[in-house]
Amino acid sequence: MIPVISIVGRSNTGKTTLIEKLVPELCRRGYRVATIKHAPSGFEIDREGKDSWRHKKAGAYKTILISPTELALMEVFEREYSIEELVDLYIKDADVVLLEGHKNNPYPRIEMLRKDVDSLPRNGKEHLWIAVIGDKRSDAGVPYFQMEEIQKLADLLEKRYLRR
């Protein structure tokens, strides 16, 4: 099973920034990293009038865009896939999956904490915390790192979850 590490926190706490820093560090160490970004309000990656948009509008339930070096899949479905289903269906060869958002998941999580946020959420998911990242130290009982300490965070993930 590919390990899934969840990065959660309120809006504007630095989740995407953390991923932008953590992915290259893990790749530098030789790991293949996949990411999943949860967008609870939906999203649109295609623009009106483009061929793939026209395929979807014509009724295709799946559209794959392919180039010599990239692939994008757009799929219309009746219910939201679970993270397990997404990994099983679409991620076969990664060493780790970093999940941004999707707060109600059962995976080990890195909680983001900023000075302008009062405290860490106490929502029954505390047992999943593996680290806190941010600019406000916490007493969560797990390692705390500042955003600049990516190597230390990668060390922790490598020790606990990644295998060569």
C-alpha positions in Angstrom: 0.0 0.0 0.0 1.3 3.4 -0.9 1.5 5.7 2.1 -0.8 8.7 2.1 0.2 11.7 4.1 -2.4 14.4 4.6 -1.6 18.1 4.8 -4.5 19.9 6.4 -5.2 23.3 7.9 -7.5 26.3 7.5 -7.4 28.4 4.3 -4.2 30.4 3.8 -2.1 28.5 6.3 0.4 27.4 3.8 -0.7 23.9 2.7 0.2 24.4 -1.0 3.5 26.2 -0.1 4.5 23.2 2.1 3.8 20.8 -0.8 5.8 23.0 -3.2 8.7 22.7 -0.8 8.3 19.1 0.3 7.8 17.5 -3.1 11.2 18.6 -4.5 13.0 17.5 -1.3 11.5 14.0 -1.4 12.2 13.8 -5.2 15.8 14.9 -4.5 16.0 11.9 -2.1 14.9 9.6 -4.9 11.2 9.1 -4.1 8.4 9.3 -6.6 5.7 11.6 -5.2 2.1 11.9 -6.2 -0.2 14.6 -5.0 -4.0 14.8 -4.6 -5.6 18.2 -4.1 -9.1 18.2 -2.6 -11.3 21.0 -4.1 -14.6 20.7 -2.2 -16.1 23.6 -4.2 -15.3 22.0 -7.5 -12.9 23.2 -10.2 -12.5 23.6 -13.9 -9.3 22.8 -15.7 -10.6 23.1 -19.2 -11.8 26.2 -20.9 -15.0 26.6 -22.9 -14.4 26.0 -26.6 -11.3 23.8 -26.2 -11.5 20.4 -27.8 -11.5 18.5 -24.5 -14.3 20.8 -23.2 -16.3 20.0 -26.4 -15.8 16.3 -25.8 -17.2 16.6 -22.3 -20.1 18.7 -23.4 -20.9 16.1 -26.1 -21.4 13.6 -23.3 -18.0 11.8 -22.9 -17.8 10.6 -19.2 -14.0 10.4 -19.5 -11.6 12.5 -21.5 -7.9 12.0 -21.6 -5.6 14.8 -22.8 -2.3 13.4 -23.9 1.0 14.9 -25.2 4.4 13.4 -25.6 5.2 14.2 -21.9 1.9 14.8 -20.1 -1.5 13.2 -19.5 -4.6 14.7 -17.9 -7.8 12.8 -17.2 -11.1 14.4 -16.7 -13.9 12.1 -15.5 -17.5 12.8 -14.7 -18.8 10.7 -11.8 -21.9 10.4 -9.7 -20.2 10.4 -6.3 -16.9 11.6 -4.9 -14.2 8.9 -4.9 -12.6 8.0 -1.7 -8.8 8.5 -1.4 -8.4 4.7 -1.4 -10.3 4.5 -4.7 -8.2 7.3 -6.2 -5.0 5.7 -5.3 -6.1 2.3 -6.5 -7.4 3.6 -9.8 -4.9 6.2 -10.7 -1.6 6.0 -8.7 0.3 2.9 -9.2 4.0 3.7 -9.0 4.4 6.4 -6.4 6.4 5.9 -3.2 4.2 8.4 -1.3 1.0 10.4 -1.9 0.7 13.9 -0.4 -3.0 14.8 0.1 -3.8 18.5 0.3 -7.0 19.2 2.2 -9.8 16.7 2.7 -9.8 17.2 6.5 -12.1 14.2 7.2 -9.7 11.5 6.0 -8.2 8.7 8.1 -4.6 9.3 7.1 -1.6 10.5 9.1 -1.6 14.3 8.9 0.6 17.3 9.1 -1.4 20.1 10.6 -0.7 23.7 9.5 -0.8 26.4 12.1 -0.3 30.1 11.6 -0.2 33.0 14.1 -3.5 34.4 12.9 -5.2 31.1 13.7 -6.1 30.7 17.4 -5.2 27.0 17.9 -5.1 23.6 16.4 -8.5 22.1 15.7 -9.6 19.6 18.3 -11.9 17.4 16.2 -11.2 13.9 17.2 -8.4 13.5 14.6 -5.5 14.4 17.0 -4.4 10.7 17.1 -3.5 11.1 13.4 -1.2 14.1 13.9 2.5 13.4 12.9 3.7 17.0 12.9 2.7 20.6 13.1 4.1 23.1 10.6 3.9 26.9 10.8 4.9 30.1 12.4 3.2 29.4 15.8 4.6 26.7 18.1 2.1 24.3 19.5 1.8 21.9 22.4 0.3 19.2 20.3 2.7 16.5 21.5 4.1 15.9 18.0 7.2 17.4 16.3 6.9 21.1 15.3 8.7 22.5 12.3 8.8 25.9 10.7 8.2 26.1 7.0 12.0 26.5 6.4 12.7 23.1 8.1 11.6 21.0 5.1 14.7 18.7 5.4 13.8 17.8 9.0 10.2 17.2 8.0 11.3 15.0 5.1 13.6 13.1 7.5 10.6 12.4 9.7 8.5 11.1 6.8 11.3 9.1 5.5 11.9 7.4 8.8 8.3 6.6 9.5 6.6 6.0 6.2 9.0 5.7 3.2 10.8 2.5 2.3 13.4 2.1 -0.4 
